[in-house]
Every structure is written in structure tokens, then in C-alpha cells.
């Protein structure tokens, strides 16, 4: 997995941000998460070895996974990132955003119907934000779209927004004070994806996981494993 974080720092902006692991980790290291600054990896995609080859290998690149690619404080730097993304057509750049309502203010002049090598994943957590953000997302010209419902905080209906979506990822919250995840909520989204023939992945359980009316407390290290053991991922039938 290749990670590219051209800047660091983020600001809470959505209901899912309450127990953000980035903020918790920074607090332990006495780092101000609210300060958004460039990192030493800003030009990572175009750095080269002595033989002229790129240091960063071809393939999937996870962009801004410790911040948000569309955050306001990075507006002055983003155009240069788009130029690097456009240059590295051998890579596919995937980013998640809680700020999809800023998307049209953040795209390059030649975006048109979208870059072939960019995957945009809109994150939601409850019905209120699903309706607001996905109603915007469905109208945007983007070649590859995904939805992440993590942490999923309540039962939600997103079926009407699933046209042209390639993948829906669902997961719970990991924190000692985490809000619980009910397995029925996960299964409900899965059924919506099956009806629309959209790929579905149950990424992780929550620290507090409710199944068949019983609440379980899980260790963080087991959240992904337990989700995989549920064996409910769905691959679309093309």
C-alpha cells in the first residue's frame, strides 16, 4: 500500500469526526492537529531515483488518509498536487473526503468528466449527512466513485444514491467511548447494494458491536478480523 500525505493536520467537520483517531494520536504526541502544514512528502509522486525511475511505484496510491484532500487550508497547494496526479498516469489516486460540497471549488481546469486515475470516496455516517452529501456527490462528474459509511452511526437508506457507485464500504467506530454499531444496519446497506449490484465491503466492526440484540465489546486489533469473519462482502455481477 502506497500512502501520499502532501500535508498533515485536519479539522473536525462532521458527525463522524467525534472520536477521530488522527486527533487522538496527535494529542498523545502533543501535535496540534488543527494546524495544516505541508509535509516532506509533498512531491513524493514525482521524486526520482538516480537511474531516473520514480521512487513511488505504479499502482494504487492512498491520498490524504491522515487529512482531507479538499480541506480549505490546502487550497493554495492543491493545484500542484493535481499536476503530479496527472503526470503519474501509471498510478490510481484514491482519496476520502468529508468535504464533498467543496469539490467543484477544488478541481483543476482540465477536469472535464474527471481523471481516469482518480477515485473519489464520499464519507457519510448518518441519514442527515447521507442525504446532504450524496445528493451533491451523485451530480458530480467523477470517473470512479465510492461511498464510505464509517463510522456508521445509525440505520440509513442510500439506495437512491447508488447509481454509478463502484463500492460501498461500511464500518464502526473504534474508541473506548465509541458509539455502537448494529449489525442490522450493516446488513441493510448490504441489501441495498445487492439490489443495485454495487460492490459492498464490511471493513470493520465497532468497539461496541450489537448483534442479535446483544452488545459485544471488541478490541481494536480484532475489528477488521471480525468483520471479515462475518463473510458478507458482495462482488457485483457484471
N, C-alpha and C positions, 0 to 999 in steps of 0.2 A: 504494500500500500504506500503510495507516494502522497505526502502531505505538502501543501504550499500555503503558508500563512504570511502574506505580504505585510500585514500589520497585525497588531495584537491589541487586546482590550475590547470591551463591549459594554453596552448599557441595556439594562432590563427594559423591555418594551412590550411584553405580552404576558398573559396569564401563566404560560408555561415556564416563565423565567424565574419563578419564585425561589426555587432551590437549585439554581444553575451551578453545575459542577465547576465551570470556569471561575466564577466568582468565589466559590468556596476554596478552590485550590490557590487562587491568587491571595486570598485573605490569609491563608496559612503561611504563604511566602512573603507576606507584607508588601504585596504589589497592588497598586491602585488600578483595578480593572476598568474603571471609568475613563482612564487616560488612554486614548487610542493613538498608537505610535507605529511608525514603520519598523519592520524587523530587518535583521541582517539577511533574510531570505527573500527580500523584495524582488530581486531579479533572478531568483532561482531557476525559472524555466529556460532562461537564455544563457546561463553561465556554461562555459565550455572547458573541456579538458585540454591538455597540451596538444593532443592529437586532433583537436578540432571538433570532436564529438560533444554533444550536450552531456552535462553531468547528470541531468534529470532524465531518466529513461522514458521511453514511449509507454503509453498505456493510460490507465485511469489515474487522475490526479484529484485528490480531495482538497478543495479550495476553501480557505477561511473556516475551518472546522472549529477554531477557538475564538471566532469573532463572527461578523456578518459582512458579506461582500458588499451589501448595499447600505451599510451604515453611513450616516450623514458625514461624520468626521473624516471619512476616507474619500470624499468626492474629488478632491484635488489630485489623488493618486490613481484613481480607478482607470482613467483613460490609458495610462501607461500599461496597466495590467491587461486591458483588452488587447493592446498591441502585441503583448507577449503571448497571449492566448491565441490570437490569430496567427502568429508566426509558428506556433507549435501545433500544427495540424495533425501531428502524429500522436497527440495526447487528447484525451477527453477530460474536460474540466467539469467537475460536479460541485455545486455549492448549494447549501441550505440557506434559506432566509426567512426571517420573521417580518421582513420589511418589504413584502411584495408590492405594497402600494407605492413604493419609491422606484419601481423597476423602470418605468418609462423615462425617469429623470436620470437614469444611470447607464443607459445603453450607448454604444458607440454609434457614430453617424451612419456606418455601413451595416448596421444590424439587420435591416430589412425583415426577413421572415425568421431570422435567428442564425446563429453559427451552428454548423453541423457538429462541432466538437464541444458543445456546451450543454450540460444538463442542469436544469434549474429545479430545485425541490422546495416547494412551499410548505412551511411548517404550520400546523394548527394544533389545537388541544381541546377545544370545546365547540359547541354549536355556534355560539356567537362569533368566534373568530373564523370558524369554517365558512360561515355564510358571507362574512365580510371579505376575507382574503381570497377564497376560492372563486367568488363572483368576479373578482379582478383577474385572478390567475387564468381563468378559462378564456378570457378575451385577449390575452397577450400572445404575440407572435413569438413562439419559442419552439424549436425543433423537438426538444426532448424534455418532457415534464414529468415530475414525480411529486407525490404528496407524502409528508411525514406527519403522522399523528402521534407525537411523542414529546412530552408525556401526555397520554390520553387521560383526560380528567373527567369525562362523562360520556354517556351514550350519545353518539352523533350520527346524523344521516348526511352522507356526502355523495350519494349515488348520482344525483343530477349533475354533479361536477366532474364525473369520471371520464367523460369523452376526451380522447386524445391524451390520457394519462397512461404512462408506461408502467408505473409501480406505485403502490401504496405501502408504506412502512408504518407499523404500529408498535408502540412500546410504552412501558410505565416509567414512573419516576423513581430515582434511586437516591434516597436520603433518609436519615433517621426520622425526619418529620414529613416524609413523603405523603402525598395524597394517594389513596388507594386506587388500584386498577382492578376492574372487574372483568373476568374472563368473558362474560357475556357481551360486553362492549366490543371486545376484540373480535369475537365470532360474528357479531352483527356487521362490522365493517368488512370482514372476510366475505360474508354472503353478498354484500353489495358489490364487491369486486368480482365475485364469480358471475353474478348476473350481468355485469358489464364486460366480462372477460378481460379483466385488468390484473396484472401480477400483484400478488399480496405477500408481504413478509411480516411475520411476528418477530420483531427484533429482540425485545427483552421484556421480561416480566417487571413488575414494580416491586419495590421493597415490601410493600403491603399488597398482597395479591389475593383477590377474592374469587373463589371457585366453588360452585355448588353451595353458595351461601356461607361458606367457611373462609375466614381470613387467615392467610399464612404470612409470616414474616421471613423474608428471604435475605441471604447475604448478597452483597453487591456482586461478588465474584460468580454467583450462581444465576444471575438474572438472565443472561444470554443463553446459558446452557438449558435452563428450564423452559425457555421459550422454544428452543429447538426441539426439546423432547416432546412438546405438545404436537409437533409434526402437522401443523395446519397451514404451512405456506402453500400458495397456489401459483401455478405457472399457467399463463394464458394459452388458450388453444388457438393457434393461428391457422 
